[in-house]
Amino acid sequence: MKKLTALLLAILLLFSFSACASNASAKDVNLEEVRTKITSELYGDDPGLVSVLATSDLLNLYGIQEADVKQSACFIGTFGSVFPDEVLMVEAVDSAAAGRIQEKLENRLKEVKNQSQSYDAENYALAQKCEVKTNGNYLCLFLSPKYAEIQSIYDGFFA
């Protein structure tokens, strides 16, 4: 009986250590740093071109509840196109919140695709390339002609 108890205790400890190790390897990304790099490299430092969105703004604009958000770094850029650039990066508080946020971002993407279809063929083609991406509890949506460049910078923080 003592051997069985010792064996079970050893197995329990082994699982405990492996669970801690897997959590420690999860990537923590500061989305403010990502936004700063995107804006400085792709949009320049002109504050008139970029409107930063606070987490509290996400409810009115996208239907995202502030309680679902651990951190966000979002902005809208005005660069002379029919539709402004929208760069949305959010970390959800948990996987359930991530699911709710993903649904809201998918709805926004669908809305932009529908609007651009009746406005401008070039913007419609651009919107077709955009998608909501997830990485654990991190979600992003980049609606921009600079989609590929923004995605590349974003992905670099998770490498």
Contact map, one row per residue, 1 for C-alpha under 8 A:
111110000000000000000000000000000000000000000000000000000000000000000000000000000000000000000000000000000000000000000000000000000000000000000000000000000000000
111111000000000000000000000000000000000000000000000000000000000000000000000000000000000000000000000000000000000000000000000000000000000000000000000000000000000
111111100000000000000000000000000000000000000000000000000000000000000000000000000000000000000000000000000000000000000000000000000000000000000000000000000000000
111111110000000000000000000000000000000000000000000000000000000000000000000000000000000000000000000000000000000000000000000000000000000000000000000000000000000
111111111000000000000000000000000000000000000000000000000000000000000000000000000000000000000000000000000000000000000000000000000000000000000000000000000000000
011111111100000000000000000000000000000000000000000000000000000000000000000000000000000000000000000000000000000000000000000000000000000000000000000000000000000
001111111110000000000000000000000000000000000000000000000000000000000000000000000000000000000000000000000000000000000000000000000000000000000000000000000000000
000111111111000000000000000000000000000000000000000000000000000000000000000000000000000000000000000000000000000000000000000000000000000000000000000000000000000
000011111111100000000000000000000000000000000000000000000000000000000000000000000000000000000000000000000000000000000000000000000000000000000000000000000000000
000001111111110000000000000000000000000000000000000000000000000000000000000000000000000000000000000000000000000000000000000000000000000000000000000000000000000
000000111111111000000000000000000000000000000000000000000000000000000000000000000000000000000000000000000000000000000000000000000000000000000000000000000000000
000000011111111100000000000000000000000000000000000000000000000000000000000000000000000000000000000000000000000000000000000000000000000000000000000000000000000
000000001111111110000000000000000000000000000000000000000000000000000000000000000000000000000000000000000000000000000000000000000000000000000000000000000000000
000000000111111111000000000000000000000000000000000000000000000000000000000000000000000000000000000000000000000000000000000000000000000000000000000000000000000
000000000011111111100000000000000000000000000000000000000000000000000000000000000000000000000000000000000000000000000000000000000000000000000000000000000000000
000000000001111111110000000000000000000000000000000000000000000000000000000000000000000000000000000000000000000000000000000000000000000000000000000000000000000
000000000000111111111000000000000000000000000000000000000000000000000000000000000000000000000000000000000000000000000000000000000000000000000000000000000000000
000000000000011111111100000000000000000000000000000000000000000000000000000000000000000000000000000000000000000000000000000000000000000000000000000000000000000
000000000000001111111110000000000000000000000000000000000000000000000000000000000000000000000000000000000000000000000000000000000000000000000000000000000000000
000000000000000111111111000000000000000000000000000000000000000000000000000000000000000000000000000000000000000000000000000000000000000000000000000000000000000
000000000000000011111111100000000000000000000000000000000000000000000000000000000000000000000000000000000000000000000000000000000000000000000000000000000000000
000000000000000001111111110000000000000000000000000000000000000000000000000000000000000000000000000000000000000000000000000000000000000000000000000000000000000
000000000000000000111111110000000000000000000000000000000000000000000000000000000000000000000000000000000000000000000000000000000000000000000000000000000000000
000000000000000000011111110000000000000000000000000000000000000000000000000000000000000000000000000000000000000000000000000000000000000000000000000000000000000
000000000000000000001111111000000000000000000000000000000000000000000000000000000000000000000000000000000000000000000000000000000000000000000000000000000000000
000000000000000000000111111100000000000000000000000000000000000000000000000000000000000000000000000000000000000000000000000000000000000000000000000000000000000
000000000000000000000000111110000000000000000000000000000000000000000000000000000000000000000000000000000000000000000000000000000000000000000000000000000000010
000000000000000000000000011111000000000000000000000000000000000000000000000000000000000000000000000000000000000000000000000000000000000000000000000000000000000
000000000000000000000000001111100000000000000000000000000000000000000000000000000000000000000000000000000000000000000000000000000000000000000000000000000000110
000000000000000000000000000111111100000000000000000000000000000000000000000000000000000000000000000000000000000000000000000000000000000000000000000000000000000
000000000000000000000000000011111110000000000000000000000000000000000011100000000000000011000000000000000000000000000000000000000000000000000000000000000000000
000000000000000000000000000001111111000000000000000000000000000000000001100000000000000000000000000000000000000000000000000000000000000000000000000000000000000
000000000000000000000000000001111111100000000000000000000000000000000000000000000000000000000000000000000000000000000000000000000000000000000000000000000000000
000000000000000000000000000001111111110000000000000000000000000000000000100000000000000000000000000000000000000000000000000000000000000000000000000000001100100
000000000000000000000000000000111111111000000000000000000000000000000000110000000000000000000000000000000000000000000000000000000000000000000000000000000000000
000000000000000000000000000000011111111100000000000000000000000000000000000000000000000000000000000000000000000000000000000000000000000000000000000000000000000
000000000000000000000000000000001111111110000000000000000000000000000000000000000000000000000000000000000000000000000000000000000000000000000000000000001000000
000000000000000000000000000000000111111111100000000000000000000000000000000000000000000000000000000000000000000000000000000000000000000000000000000001001100000
000000000000000000000000000000000011111111111000010000000000000000000000000000000000000000000000000000000000000000000000000000000000000000000000000000000000000
000000000000000000000000000000000001111111111000000000000000000000000000000000000000000000000000000000000000000000000000000000000000000000000000000000000000000
000000000000000000000000000000000000111111110000000000000000000000000000000000000000000000000000000000000000000000000000000000000000000000000000000000000000000
000000000000000000000000000000000000011111110000000000000000000000000000000000000000000000000000000000000000000000000000000000000000000000000000010011000000000
000000000000000000000000000000000000011111111100100000000000000000000000000000000000000000000000000000000000000000000000000000000000000000000000000000000000000
000000000000000000000000000000000000001111111100000000000000000000000000000000000000000000000000000000000000000000000000000000000000000000000000000000000000000
000000000000000000000000000000000000001100111110000000000000000000000000000000000000000000000000000000000000000000000000000000000000000000000000000000000000000
000000000000000000000000000000000000000000111111110000000000000000000000000000000000000000000000000000000000000000000000000000000000000000000000000000000000000
000000000000000000000000000000000000000000001111111000000000000000000000000000000000000000000000000000000000000000000000000000000000000000000000000000000000000
000000000000000000000000000000000000000000000111111000000000000000000000000000000000000000000000000000000000000000000000000000000000000000000000000000000000000
000000000000000000000000000000000000000000100111111000000000000000000000000011100000000000000000000000000000000000000000000000000000000000000000000000000000000
000000000000000000000000000000000000001000000111111100000000000000000000001111000000000000000000000000000000000000000000000000000000000000000000000000000000000
000000000000000000000000000000000000000000000011111110000000000000000000001110000000000000000000000000000000000000000000000000000000000000000000000000000000000
000000000000000000000000000000000000000000000000011111000000000000000000111100000000000000000000000000000000000000000000000000000000000000000000000000000000000
000000000000000000000000000000000000000000000000001111111100000000000000111100000000000000000000000000000000000000000000000000000000000000000000000000000000000
000000000000000000000000000000000000000000000000000111111100000000000001110000000000000000000000000000000000000000000000000000000000000000000000000000000000000
000000000000000000000000000000000000000000000000000011111110000001001011100000000000000000000000000000000000000000000000000000000000000000000000000000000000000
000000000000000000000000000000000000000000000000000011111110000001000000000000000000000000000000000000000000000000000000000000000000000000000000000000000000000
000000000000000000000000000000000000000000000000000011111111100000000000000000000000000000000000000000000000000000000000000000000000000000000000000000000000000
000000000000000000000000000000000000000000000000000011111111111111000000000000000000000000000000000000000000000000000000000000000000000000000000000000000000000
000000000000000000000000000000000000000000000000000000111111111111000000000000000000000000000000000000000000000000000000000000000000000000000000000000000000000
000000000000000000000000000000000000000000000000000000001111111100000000000000000000000000000000000000000000000000000000000000000000000000000000000000000000000
000000000000000000000000000000000000000000000000000000001111111000000000000000000000000000000000000000000000000000000000000000000000000000000000000000000000000
000000000000000000000000000000000000000000000000000000000111111100000000000000000000000000000000000000011001000000000000000000000000000000000000000000000000000
000000000000000000000000000000000000000000000000000000000111111110000000000000000000000000000000000000010000000000000000000000000000000000000000000000000000000
000000000000000000000000000000000000000000000000000000000111011111010000000000000000000000000000000110010000000000000000000000000000000000000000000000000000000
000000000000000000000000000000000000000000000000000000000110001111111000000000000000000000000000000000000000000000000000000000000000000000000000000000000000000
000000000000000000000000000000000000000000000000000000110110000111111000000000000000000000000000000000000000000000000000000000000000000000000000000000000000000
000000000000000000000000000000000000000000000000000000000000000011111100000000000000000000001000000000000000000000000000000000000000000000000000000000000000000
000000000000000000000000000000000000000000000000000000000000000111111100000000000000000000011100110010000000000000000000000000000000000000000000000000000000000
000000000000000000000000000000000000000000000000000000100000000011111111000000000000000001111000100000000000000000000000000000000000000000000000000000000000000
000000000000000000000000000000000000000000000000000000000000000000111111000000000000000001111000000000000000000000000000000000000000000000000000000000000000000
000000000000000000000000000000100000000000000000000000100000000000001111100000000000000001110000000000000000000000000000000000000000000000000000000000000000000
000000000000000000000000000000110000000000000000000001100000000000001111110000000000000111100000000000000000000000000000000000000000000000000000000000000000000
000000000000000000000000000000110110000000000000000111100000000000000011111000000000000111000000000000000000000000000000000000000000000000000000000000000000000
000000000000000000000000000000000010000000000000000111000000000000000001111100000000011111000000000000000000000000000000000000000000000000000000000000000000000
000000000000000000000000000000000000000000000000011110000000000000000000111110000000011100000000000000000000000000000000000000000000000000000000000000000000000
000000000000000000000000000000000000000000000000011110000000000000000000011111000001111000000000000000000000000000000000000000000000000000000000000000000000000
000000000000000000000000000000000000000000000000111000000000000000000000001111100001110000000000000000000000000000000000000000000000000000000000000000000000000
000000000000000000000000000000000000000000000000110000000000000000000000000111111001100000000000000000000000000000000000000000000000000000000000000000000000000
000000000000000000000000000000000000000000000000100000000000000000000000000011111001100000000000000000000000000000000000000000000000000000000000000000000000000
000000000000000000000000000000000000000000000000000000000000000000000000000001111101000000000000000000000000000000000000000000000000000000000000000000000000000
000000000000000000000000000000000000000000000000000000000000000000000000000001111111000000000000000000000000000000000000000000000000000000000000000000000000000
000000000000000000000000000000000000000000000000000000000000000000000000000000011111000000000000000000000000000000000001001000000000000000000000000000000000000
000000000000000000000000000000000000000000000000000000000000000000000000000000001111100000000000000000000000000000000000001000000000000000000000000000000000000
000000000000000000000000000000000000000000000000000000000000000000000000000111111111110000000000000000000000000000000000000000000000000000000001000000000000000
000000000000000000000000000000000000000000000000000000000000000000000000000111100011111000000000000000000000000000000000000000000000000000000111100000000000000
000000000000000000000000000000000000000000000000000000000000000000000000011110000001111100000000000000000000000000000000000000000000000000001111000000000000000
000000000000000000000000000000000000000000000000000000000000000000000000011100000000111110000000000000000000000000000000000000000000000000011111000000000000000
000000000000000000000000000000000000000000000000000000000000000000000001111000000000011111000000000000000000000000000000000000000000000000011100000000000000000
000000000000000000000000000000100000000000000000000000000000000000000001110000000000001111100000000000000000000000000000000000000000000001111000000000000000000
000000000000000000000000000000100000000000000000000000000000000000001111110000000000000111110000000000000000000000000000000000000000000001110000000000000000000
000000000000000000000000000000000000000000000000000000000000000000001111000000000000000011111000010000000000000000000000000000000000000011100000000000000000000
000000000000000000000000000000000000000000000000000000000000000000011110000000000000000001111110110010000000000000000000000000000000000011100000000000000000000
000000000000000000000000000000000000000000000000000000000000000000111100000000000000000000111110110000000000000000000000000000000000000010000000000000000000000
000000000000000000000000000000000000000000000000000000000000000000010000000000000000000000011111110000000000000000000000000000000000000010000000000000000000000
000000000000000000000000000000000000000000000000000000000000000000000000000000000000000000011111111000000000000000000000000000000000000110000000000000000000000
000000000000000000000000000000000000000000000000000000000000000000000000000000000000000000000111111100000000000000000000000000000000000000000000000000000000000
000000000000000000000000000000000000000000000000000000000000000000011000000000000000000000011111111110000000000000000000000000000000000000000000000000000000000
000000000000000000000000000000000000000000000000000000000000000000010000000000000000000000111111111111000000000000000000000000000000000011100000000000000000000
000000000000000000000000000000000000000000000000000000000000000000000000000000000000000000000011111111100000000000000000000000000000000000000000000000000000000
000000000000000000000000000000000000000000000000000000000000000100000000000000000000000000000001111111110000000000000000000000000000000000000000000000000000000
000000000000000000000000000000000000000000000000000000000000000100010000000000000000000000010000111111111000000000000000000000000000000000100000000000000000000
000000000000000000000000000000000000000000000000000000000000000000000000000000000000000000000000011111111100000000000000000000000001000000100000000000000000000
000000000000000000000000000000000000000000000000000000000000000000000000000000000000000000000000001111111110000000000000000000000000000000000000000000000000000
000000000000000000000000000000000000000000000000000000000000011100000000000000000000000000000000000111111111000000000000000000000000000000000000000000000000000
000000000000000000000000000000000000000000000000000000000000010000000000000000000000000000000000000011111111100000000000000000000001000000001000000000000000000
000000000000000000000000000000000000000000000000000000000000000000000000000000000000000000000000000001111111110000000000000000000011000000000000000000000000000
000000000000000000000000000000000000000000000000000000000000000000000000000000000000000000000000000000111111111000000000000000000000000000000000000000000000000
000000000000000000000000000000000000000000000000000000000000010000000000000000000000000000000000000000011111111100000000000000000000000000000000000000000000000
000000000000000000000000000000000000000000000000000000000000000000000000000000000000000000000000000000001111111110000000000000100111000000001010000000000000000
000000000000000000000000000000000000000000000000000000000000000000000000000000000000000000000000000000000111111111000000000000000000000000000000000000000000000
000000000000000000000000000000000000000000000000000000000000000000000000000000000000000000000000000000000011111111100000000000000000000000000000000000000000000
000000000000000000000000000000000000000000000000000000000000000000000000000000000000000000000000000000000001111111110000000000100000000000000000000000000000000
000000000000000000000000000000000000000000000000000000000000000000000000000000000000000000000000000000000000111111111000000100110000000000000000000000000000000
000000000000000000000000000000000000000000000000000000000000000000000000000000000000000000000000000000000000011111111100000000000000000000000000000000000000000
000000000000000000000000000000000000000000000000000000000000000000000000000000000000000000000000000000000000001111111110000000000000000000000000000000000000000
000000000000000000000000000000000000000000000000000000000000000000000000000000000000000000000000000000000000000111111111101100100000000000000000000000000000000
000000000000000000000000000000000000000000000000000000000000000000000000000000000000000000000000000000000000000011111111101100000000000000000000000000000000000
000000000000000000000000000000000000000000000000000000000000000000000000000000000000000000000000000000000000000001111111100000000000000000000000000000000000000
000000000000000000000000000000000000000000000000000000000000000000000000000000000000000000000000000000000000000000111111101100000000000000000000000000000000000
000000000000000000000000000000000000000000000000000000000000000000000000000000000100000000000000000000000000000000011111111100000000000000000000000000000000000
000000000000000000000000000000000000000000000000000000000000000000000000000000000000000000000000000000000000000000011111111110000000000000000000000000000000000
000000000000000000000000000000000000000000000000000000000000000000000000000000000000000000000000000000000000000000000001111111000000000000000000000000000000000
000000000000000000000000000000000000000000000000000000000000000000000000000000000110000000000000000000000000000000011011111111100000000000000000000000000000000
000000000000000000000000000000000000000000000000000000000000000000000000000000000000000000000000000000000000000010011011111111110000000000000000000000000000000
000000000000000000000000000000000000000000000000000000000000000000000000000000000000000000000000000000000000000000000000111111111000000000000000000000000000000
000000000000000000000000000000000000000000000000000000000000000000000000000000000000000000000000000000000000000000000000011111111100000000000001100000000000000
000000000000000000000000000000000000000000000000000000000000000000000000000000000000000000000000000000000000100110010000001111111100000000000011000000000000000
000000000000000000000000000000000000000000000000000000000000000000000000000000000000000000000000000000000000000010000000000111111110000000000000000000000000000
000000000000000000000000000000000000000000000000000000000000000000000000000000000000000000000000000000000000000000000000000011111110000000000000000000000000000
000000000000000000000000000000000000000000000000000000000000000000000000000000000000000000000000000000000000100000000000000001111111000000001110001000000000000
000000000000000000000000000000000000000000000000000000000000000000000000000000000000000000000000000000000100100000000000000000011111100000001100000000000000000
000000000000000000000000000000000000000000000000000000000000000000000000000000000000000000000000000001001100100000000000000000000111110000111100000000000000000
000000000000000000000000000000000000000000000000000000000000000000000000000000000000000000000000000000000000000000000000000000000011111000111000000000000000000
000000000000000000000000000000000000000000000000000000000000000000000000000000000000000000000000000000000000000000000000000000000001111111110000000000000000000
000000000000000000000000000000000000000000000000000000000000000000000000000000000000000000000000000000000000000000000000000000000000111111100000000000000000000
000000000000000000000000000000000000000000000000000000000000000000000000000000000000000000000010000000000000000000000000000000000000011111100000000000000000000
000000000000000000000000000000000000000000000000000000000000000000000000000000000000000000111110010000000000000000000000000000000000011111100000000000000000000
000000000000000000000000000000000000000000000000000000000000000000000000000000000000000011110000010000000000000000000000000000000000011111110000000000000000000
000000000000000000000000000000000000000000000000000000000000000000000000000000000000000011110000010011000000000000000000000000000001111111111000000000000000000
000000000000000000000000000000000000000000000000000000000000000000000000000000000000001111000000000000000000000000000000000000000001110001111100000000000000000
000000000000000000000000000000000000000000000000000000000000000000000000000000000000011110000000000000001000100000000000000000000111100000111110000000000000000
000000000000000000000000000000000000000000000000000000000000000000000000000000000000111100000000000000000000000000000000000000000111000000011111001001100000000
000000000000000000000000000000000000000000000000000000000000000000000000000000000000111000000000000000000000100000000000000000100100000000001111101000000000000
000000000000000000000000000000000000000000000000000000000000000000000000000000000001111000000000000000000000000000000000000001100000000000000111111000000000000
000000000000000000000000000000000000000000000000000000000000000000000000000000000000100000000000000000000000000000000000000001000000000000000011111000000000000
000000000000000000000000000000000000000001000000000000000000000000000000000000000000000000000000000000000000000000000000000000000000000000000001111111000000000
000000000000000000000000000000000000000000000000000000000000000000000000000000000000000000000000000000000000000000000000000000000100000000000111111111100000000
000000000000000000000000000000000000000000000000000000000000000000000000000000000000000000000000000000000000000000000000000000000000000000000000011111110000000
000000000000000000000000000000000000000001000000000000000000000000000000000000000000000000000000000000000000000000000000000000000000000000000000011111111000000
000000000000000000000000000000000000010001000000000000000000000000000000000000000000000000000000000000000000000000000000000000000000000000000100011111111100000
000000000000000000000000000000000000000000000000000000000000000000000000000000000000000000000000000000000000000000000000000000000000000000000100001111111110000
000000000000000000000000000000000000000000000000000000000000000000000000000000000000000000000000000000000000000000000000000000000000000000000000000111111111000
000000000000000000000000000000000100110000000000000000000000000000000000000000000000000000000000000000000000000000000000000000000000000000000000000011111111100
000000000000000000000000000000000100010000000000000000000000000000000000000000000000000000000000000000000000000000000000000000000000000000000000000001111111110
000000000000000000000000000000000000000000000000000000000000000000000000000000000000000000000000000000000000000000000000000000000000000000000000000000111111111
000000000000000000000000000000000000000000000000000000000000000000000000000000000000000000000000000000000000000000000000000000000000000000000000000000011111111
000000000000000000000000000010000100000000000000000000000000000000000000000000000000000000000000000000000000000000000000000000000000000000000000000000001111111
000000000000000000000000001010000000000000000000000000000000000000000000000000000000000000000000000000000000000000000000000000000000000000000000000000000111111
000000000000000000000000000000000000000000000000000000000000000000000000000000000000000000000000000000000000000000000000000000000000000000000000000000000011111
